């Protein structure tokens, strides 16, 4: 499982996908999230502004990314 580090209390889902290198742009993130291709903690998430906090796990395209403290 890959990890991404954040320094704040949360990061928005679309930003997290970009930070992890899973999508190229915010537009790509928006489309993938709205199509239902992204899960947060095992549940499909369709809001790109969803607050992702330390300990959350994002699943996309067969990959899992855990958010950790910087």
Secondary structure, 3 states (H helix, E strand, C coil): CEEEEECCCEEEHHHHHHHCCCCCCHHHHHHHHHCCCEEECCEECCCCCCEEECCCEEEECCEEEEEEEC
